[in-house]
Amino acid sequence: MPRSRATTLPAPDLDAVHDAGFAEAADRAEAALRRIPPSRVGLPIQRGAAAEIRVGTASWTDPTITKGGIFYPRGTTSAEDRLRWYAGQFPIVEVDSSYYSLPVRANAQLWADRTPDHFVFHLKAHALMTGQPTEVARLPEPLIDALPAALADRDRIYAKDLPRELQDAVWDHFIDAVSPLLEAGKLGGILLQYPRWFLPTPENKAELAGAAERLAGIPGAVELRNRHWFDGGIGAGRGTDWTLAMLRETGLTHVVVDGPQGLESSVPLVPAVTTPELAMVRLHGRRAATWEAARVPTVERYRYLYSGEELERIVPHVDTVSAQARRTTVFLNNCYGNYGTTNARELIALLQG
């Protein structure tokens, strides 16, 4: 894709989405883009000779981002054109769909083929890989056919319900599917995002160690979603220091989280590095009212546009971890319309000074 396209943003179509916030975000994105040298758009931010920061979003295909010229230029409607456009704007992306459906090897090959050599993908681990339920209908047919009859008739299943050989098959399928990215040098890592009922116990410490072994050298990043991993509420001494030491011991990357506070699934922003090759920061927005609310569409949980002042206060934390890791990745997970892409551009402009 010609680099010149990276300096022209599409105008938002407010009639298509009925959200005046998109207009504000579009103006802010234009202002941020003017602060980024055109030759650096879509490239990592260098920190010295051997370190870099990559900023991107946690999705490039959310329905709210693909509508009406909100982020993509009008007429950019095919999967290939969208990915090529996105990869001209940012040097990294997180694949969210792999949480709901196991990835497909052919798709991973297309992702590798359609992006520049420097571009990197991170994938979210499938639900069954982190102890969460999945819909049976979304599993590949060979796995459905291998399910015991009692499980095949269910709408949803958990990994704990599966025979050991099928648990292994889920992991094997996932790792094989992402191998084209690994072979192309475009697999940044796998995000292991655990549910709020995943608590700091010796059993779950062993579970994390097992996940690291299954990844077999692929970087694994752990996002914990229960406050007790950091406040020591369960088990003497099992607070922040214990959690970080455990991640270092297992070789897993601690995910630095910015998100709603004061809830059971809230975790504090702890700017610490547990693996020298990779640091990760994920920004979820701060919409506390919908974070744990029942029957709220997922996209509404992340419908939050960070202010410039809020992003400025995050920059020192990114700088702290980037001083300790070869690669620092920052994902904007407030993927509602152009909110995440706007905040990503603003954060890049701030980090580039």
C-alpha positions in Angstrom: 0.0 0.0 0.0 1.4 3.4 -0.9 2.6 5.3 2.2 0.7 8.4 1.1 -2.6 6.8 2.0 -1.6 6.7 5.6 -1.8 10.5 5.9 -5.4 10.8 4.8 -8.2 9.9 7.2 -11.8 9.1 5.9 -14.5 11.5 7.0 -17.0 10.0 9.5 -20.5 9.2 8.4 -22.5 10.1 11.4 -25.8 9.1 9.8 -24.6 5.5 9.6 -23.8 5.2 13.3 -25.7 8.0 15.1 -23.0 8.9 17.5 -21.7 12.4 17.6 -18.7 11.2 19.6 -17.3 9.8 16.4 -17.0 13.3 15.0 -15.0 14.5 18.1 -12.8 11.4 17.8 -12.2 12.0 14.0 -11.1 15.6 14.7 -8.8 14.4 17.4 -7.4 11.6 15.2 -6.6 14.2 12.5 -4.8 16.4 15.0 -2.8 13.5 16.3 -1.8 12.3 12.9 -0.4 15.8 12.1 2.0 15.3 15.0 3.4 12.0 13.6 6.0 12.3 10.9 4.5 10.8 7.7 7.5 8.6 7.2 6.8 7.0 10.7 3.0 6.3 10.3 2.4 2.6 10.7 5.9 1.9 12.1 7.1 1.0 15.6 8.5 3.7 17.9 12.2 3.1 18.4 13.6 3.3 21.9 17.3 3.1 21.5 19.1 0.6 19.3 17.3 -2.6 20.5 14.0 -1.6 22.0 10.7 -0.6 20.4 7.1 0.3 21.3 4.2 -0.8 19.1 0.7 0.7 19.6 -2.4 -0.7 17.9 -6.0 -1.8 18.6 -7.5 -5.0 19.8 -9.6 -5.4 16.7 -9.7 -4.3 13.1 -13.1 -5.9 12.1 -15.5 -4.8 14.8 -18.9 -4.0 13.1 -18.8 -0.4 14.6 -15.4 0.3 13.1 -16.3 -0.9 9.6 -19.4 1.2 9.1 -19.8 4.3 7.1 -16.2 5.5 6.8 -15.7 5.7 10.5 -12.1 4.5 10.2 -11.7 2.9 6.9 -12.0 5.0 3.6 -15.2 4.6 1.8 -15.2 1.7 -0.5 -12.8 -0.3 1.7 -15.1 -3.2 2.2 -13.2 -6.4 1.6 -11.3 -8.3 4.3 -8.1 -7.9 2.4 -8.5 -4.2 1.8 -9.3 -3.5 5.4 -6.3 -5.4 6.7 -4.0 -3.7 4.2 -5.3 -0.3 5.2 -5.1 -1.0 8.9 -1.5 -2.3 8.5 -0.6 1.0 6.9 -1.7 2.9 10.0 -0.4 0.7 12.9 2.4 -1.8 13.3 0.4 -4.3 15.4 -3.0 -5.7 16.0 -4.7 -8.1 18.3 -7.0 -10.8 16.9 -10.1 -11.1 19.2 -12.1 -13.6 17.1 -9.8 -16.4 18.1 -11.4 -16.3 21.6 -14.8 -17.3 20.2 -13.7 -19.6 17.4 -10.5 -21.5 17.0 -8.4 -19.9 14.3 -8.0 -21.3 10.8 -4.6 -21.9 9.3 -5.5 -20.6 5.9 -6.7 -17.3 7.4 -3.4 -16.9 9.3 -1.5 -17.4 6.0 -3.6 -14.7 4.4 -2.9 -12.3 7.3 0.8 -12.9 6.9 0.6 -12.4 3.1 -1.4 -9.2 3.3 0.7 -7.2 5.8 4.1 -5.6 5.7 7.2 -7.5 6.8 7.4 -5.5 10.1 3.7 -6.1 11.0 2.9 -8.3 14.1 -0.2 -10.1 15.2 -1.2 -11.1 18.7 -4.0 -13.5 19.2 -6.4 -14.0 22.1 -6.4 -17.6 23.3 -9.5 -19.5 22.7 -12.0 -19.7 25.6 -11.3 -23.3 26.2 -7.6 -22.5 26.7 -8.4 -20.3 29.7 -11.1 -22.2 31.4 -14.0 -20.3 29.9 -17.1 -21.7 28.1 -17.5 -22.0 24.3 -20.4 -22.7 22.0 -20.2 -26.3 20.7 -21.4 -25.1 17.3 -18.4 -22.9 16.9 -15.9 -25.7 17.2 -14.3 -27.3 14.2 -16.2 -30.4 12.9 -13.4 -32.9 13.8 -13.6 -31.7 17.4 -17.4 -31.8 17.5 -17.3 -35.3 16.1 -14.8 -36.4 18.8 -16.9 -35.1 21.7 -18.6 -37.6 24.0 -22.3 -37.8 23.2 -23.3 -36.1 26.5 -21.2 -33.0 25.6 -22.0 -32.9 21.9 -25.7 -32.3 22.8 -24.9 -29.3 24.9 -25.0 -25.7 23.7 -21.8 -24.7 25.7 -19.0 -26.6 27.2 -16.0 -26.0 29.5 -12.5 -27.4 29.1 -12.8 -29.1 32.4 -15.6 -31.2 30.9 -13.4 -32.5 28.1 -11.3 -35.7 28.2 -7.6 -34.9 28.4 -7.0 -35.8 24.8 -9.5 -33.3 23.6 -8.0 -30.6 25.8 -4.7 -31.4 24.1 -6.5 -31.3 20.7 -7.8 -27.8 21.3 -4.3 -26.5 22.0 -2.7 -28.4 19.2 -5.3 -27.0 16.7 -4.7 -23.5 17.9 -0.9 -23.6 17.7 -1.0 -25.3 14.3 -3.4 -22.7 13.0 -1.1 -19.8 13.9 2.0 -21.5 12.6 2.0 -19.4 9.3 2.4 -16.3 11.4 5.1 -17.8 13.5 7.0 -18.9 10.4 6.7 -15.5 8.8 8.0 -13.8 12.0 4.7 -12.1 12.5 3.4 -13.8 15.7 4.0 -11.5 18.6 2.3 -13.8 21.2 -0.8 -15.2 22.6 -3.0 -13.4 25.1 -4.2 -15.6 28.0 -7.1 -13.7 29.4 -8.5 -15.4 32.5 -12.0 -15.0 34.0 -12.7 -13.4 37.3 -13.4 -16.7 38.9 -9.7 -17.7 38.2 -8.2 -17.0 41.6 -4.6 -17.0 43.0 -4.4 -20.6 44.2 -1.6 -23.2 43.9 -3.8 -25.1 41.4 -4.1 -22.1 39.2 -0.4 -21.3 39.4 0.1 -24.9 38.1 -2.5 -24.1 35.4 -0.5 -21.1 34.2 2.8 -23.1 34.2 1.0 -25.7 32.1 -0.1 -23.1 29.6 3.4 -21.8 29.3 4.6 -25.3 28.5 1.9 -25.8 25.9 2.9 -22.6 24.1 6.3 -24.2 23.6 8.3 -21.0 23.1 5.5 -18.8 21.8 5.3 -15.7 24.0 2.3 -15.9 26.4 0.9 -12.8 28.1 -1.4 -13.2 31.0 -4.3 -10.8 31.9 -5.9 -11.5 35.2 -9.4 -10.3 36.0 -9.8 -10.7 39.7 -8.5 -8.1 42.3 -7.3 -10.8 44.7 -4.2 -11.4 42.5 -3.0 -8.0 43.6 -4.7 -7.3 47.0 -3.7 -10.5 48.8 -7.3 -11.2 49.6 -6.9 -15.0 49.1 -4.0 -16.7 50.7 -1.3 -15.2 52.9 1.2 -13.2 50.9 -0.5 -13.8 47.5 -0.6 -10.2 46.4 1.2 -8.2 43.7 4.7 -9.4 44.6 3.6 -13.1 44.6 1.8 -12.8 41.3 4.6 -11.1 39.5 7.2 -13.5 40.9 4.9 -16.4 39.7 4.7 -15.0 36.2 8.5 -14.5 36.1 9.0 -18.1 37.3 6.7 -19.5 34.6 8.1 -17.2 31.8 4.8 -15.4 31.2 4.3 -11.7 30.4 2.3 -9.7 32.9 -0.3 -7.6 31.2 -0.5 -4.0 32.5 -4.2 -3.1 32.6 -6.0 0.2 32.6 -9.7 -0.4 33.2 -12.7 0.3 35.5 -11.9 0.2 39.2 -13.8 -0.8 42.3 -15.2 -4.0 41.0 -14.5 -7.7 41.7 -12.9 -8.1 38.2 -10.9 -4.8 38.6 -7.1 -5.0 38.8 -4.8 -2.1 39.5 -2.4 -0.6 36.9 0.9 -2.3 37.9 3.7 -1.1 35.5 5.9 -4.2 35.9 7.8 -6.4 33.5 8.1 -10.1 34.0 9.7 -11.1 30.7 12.5 -9.1 29.2 11.5 -9.7 25.6 7.9 -8.5 25.9 5.9 -6.0 27.9 2.2 -5.5 27.3 -0.2 -2.8 28.2 -4.0 -3.1 27.4 -6.4 -0.1 27.8 -10.0 -1.1 28.2 -11.5 2.3 28.9 -13.1 3.2 32.2 -16.8 2.6 31.7 -17.5 1.1 35.2 -21.3 1.1 34.8 -21.3 -1.5 32.1 -18.1 -3.5 33.0 -19.8 -6.2 35.0 -23.4 -5.5 34.0 -25.5 -8.5 32.9 -26.9 -8.7 29.4 -24.9 -5.7 28.1 -23.5 -6.1 24.5 -19.7 -6.6 24.7 -19.1 -3.5 22.6 -20.9 -1.3 25.1 -18.5 -2.4 27.8 -15.7 -0.8 25.9 -17.5 2.3 24.6 -15.1 4.8 26.1 -13.0 7.5 24.5 -10.0 8.4 26.7 -9.4 12.1 27.1 -6.0 13.6 26.1 -5.3 14.2 29.8 -6.0 10.5 30.7 -3.6 9.4 27.9 -0.9 11.8 29.1 -1.1 10.1 32.5 -0.7 6.7 31.0 2.5 7.6 29.0 4.9 7.5 32.0 3.7 3.9 32.7 4.4 2.9 29.1 7.8 4.5 29.4 8.5 2.6 32.7 7.9 -0.8 31.2 9.5 0.0 27.8 12.7 0.7 29.6 12.8 -2.9 30.8 11.7 -4.8 27.7 12.9 -5.3 24.1 9.4 -4.9 22.7 6.5 -3.1 24.4 3.0 -3.6 22.9 0.1 -1.3 23.8 -3.4 -2.3 22.7 -6.4 0.0 22.8 -9.3 -2.3 23.6 -11.9 0.4 23.6 -12.9 -0.8 20.1 -16.1 1.1 19.6 -16.2 2.9 16.2 -13.1 5.1 15.9 -12.5 5.5 19.7 -9.7 2.9 19.9 -8.0 4.0 16.6 -8.2 7.6 17.7 -6.7 7.0 21.1 -4.0 4.8 19.5 -3.0 7.6 17.2 -2.9 10.1 20.1 -0.8 7.8 22.3 1.6 7.3 19.4 2.0 11.1 19.0 2.5 11.4 22.8 5.1 8.6 22.9 7.0 10.0 20.0 7.2 13.4 21.8 
